Amino acid sequence: ECLINISKYKFSLVISGLTTILKNVNNMRIFGEAAEKNLYLSQLIILDTLEKCLAGQPKDTMRLDETMLVKQLLPEICHFLHTCREGNQHAAELRNSASGVLFSLSCNNFNAVFSRISTRNSI
């Protein structure tokens, strides 16, 4: 809740920080069932917080901030949409949570998201 409230005033800083944390968590090497469950829970918490912060995005966010936000966050979100395997017991929840973040991101930053996706698909 604290990060969500802070994001109303320091939006870019909070989103950038959460994106960095998500990236670091995604790159962690884990061993064992307990560690896998903790990783999954951490990812869900970060994705949920990102979604809530993005849903409350201030309307006065600068254009440059929007572009940087999309550039940093979109690859991390797409990671969950593309690499979550069906055999993984948590894949569906992570994919749904990532979809919610993508929806919230595109609500206020549609042109930047669309442009980024279009550029990636045209390569």
C-alpha positions as CSV (number, residue, x, y, z in Angstrom):
1,E,0.0,0.0,0.0
2,C,2.8,2.4,0.8
3,L,4.4,2.1,-2.6
4,I,1.1,2.6,-4.3
5,N,0.5,5.8,-2.4
6,I,4.1,7.0,-3.1
7,S,3.6,6.3,-6.8
8,K,1.0,9.0,-6.9
9,Y,3.8,11.5,-6.3
10,K,6.9,9.8,-7.6
11,F,5.4,7.6,-10.3
12,S,8.3,7.1,-12.6
13,L,10.7,6.4,-9.7
14,V,8.4,3.7,-8.1
15,I,7.7,2.0,-11.4
16,S,11.3,2.0,-12.4
17,G,12.3,0.6,-9.1
18,L,9.7,-2.2,-9.2
19,T,10.7,-3.0,-12.8
20,T,14.3,-3.4,-11.6
21,I,13.3,-5.6,-8.7
22,L,11.2,-7.7,-11.0
23,K,14.1,-8.1,-13.5
24,N,16.4,-9.1,-10.6
25,V,13.9,-11.6,-9.2
26,N,13.4,-13.1,-12.7
27,N,17.2,-13.6,-13.1
28,M,17.6,-15.4,-9.8
29,R,18.8,-19.0,-9.8
30,I,16.6,-21.1,-7.5
31,F,16.9,-24.6,-6.3
32,G,14.2,-26.6,-4.5
33,E,10.5,-26.5,-4.2
34,A,10.4,-24.0,-1.3
35,A,12.6,-21.6,-3.3
36,E,10.4,-22.0,-6.4
37,K,7.3,-21.2,-4.3
38,N,9.0,-18.1,-2.8
39,L,10.0,-16.9,-6.2
40,Y,6.5,-17.3,-7.6
41,L,5.0,-15.4,-4.6
42,S,7.6,-12.6,-5.0
43,Q,6.8,-12.3,-8.7
44,L,3.0,-12.1,-8.0
45,I,3.5,-9.5,-5.3
46,I,5.6,-7.3,-7.6
47,L,3.2,-7.8,-10.6
48,D,0.2,-6.9,-8.4
49,T,1.9,-3.8,-7.0
50,L,2.9,-2.7,-10.5
51,E,-0.7,-3.2,-11.7
52,K,-2.1,-1.1,-8.8
53,C,0.5,1.7,-9.3
54,L,-0.2,1.8,-13.1
55,A,-3.9,1.9,-12.5
56,G,-3.4,5.1,-10.4
57,Q,-1.0,6.7,-12.8
58,P,-1.1,10.5,-12.6
59,K,-2.3,12.1,-15.8
60,D,0.6,14.6,-15.8
61,T,3.2,11.9,-16.4
62,M,5.7,13.3,-18.9
63,R,5.9,11.8,-22.4
64,L,9.6,10.9,-21.9
65,D,8.7,9.1,-18.7
66,E,6.0,7.1,-20.5
67,T,8.4,6.0,-23.2
68,M,11.1,5.0,-20.7
69,L,8.4,3.2,-18.6
70,V,7.2,1.2,-21.5
71,K,10.8,0.5,-22.8
72,Q,11.8,-0.9,-19.3
73,L,8.6,-2.6,-18.2
74,L,7.3,-4.2,-21.4
75,P,10.1,-6.8,-21.9
76,E,9.7,-7.9,-18.3
77,I,5.9,-8.3,-18.7
78,C,6.3,-10.1,-22.0
79,H,8.7,-12.5,-20.3
80,F,5.7,-13.9,-18.3
81,L,3.4,-14.0,-21.4
82,H,5.9,-15.9,-23.5
83,T,8.0,-18.1,-21.3
84,C,5.6,-19.4,-18.7
85,R,5.2,-23.1,-19.5
86,E,2.0,-25.0,-19.1
87,G,3.7,-27.6,-17.0
88,N,4.5,-25.0,-14.4
89,Q,1.9,-25.0,-11.7
90,H,2.0,-21.3,-11.3
91,A,2.2,-20.3,-15.0
92,A,-1.5,-19.4,-15.4
93,E,-1.5,-17.1,-12.3
94,L,1.7,-15.3,-13.4
95,R,0.4,-15.0,-17.0
96,N,-2.9,-13.5,-15.7
97,S,-1.1,-11.1,-13.4
98,A,1.2,-10.0,-16.2
99,S,-1.8,-9.5,-18.5
100,G,-3.3,-7.2,-15.8
101,V,-0.1,-5.2,-15.7
102,L,0.0,-4.9,-19.5
103,F,-3.7,-3.8,-19.5
104,S,-3.0,-1.1,-16.9
105,L,0.1,0.0,-18.7
106,S,-1.7,0.3,-22.0
107,C,-4.7,2.2,-20.6
108,N,-2.6,5.4,-20.1
109,N,0.3,4.7,-22.4
110,F,-1.4,3.0,-25.4
111,N,0.5,4.8,-28.1
112,A,3.9,4.0,-26.5
113,V,2.9,0.3,-25.9
114,F,1.5,-0.1,-29.4
115,S,4.5,1.5,-31.0
116,R,6.9,-0.7,-29.0
117,I,5.0,-3.9,-29.9
118,S,4.7,-2.9,-33.6
119,T,8.5,-2.1,-33.8
120,R,9.3,-5.5,-32.3
121,N,7.0,-7.4,-34.6
122,S,8.3,-5.7,-37.7
123,I,11.8,-6.8,-37.2
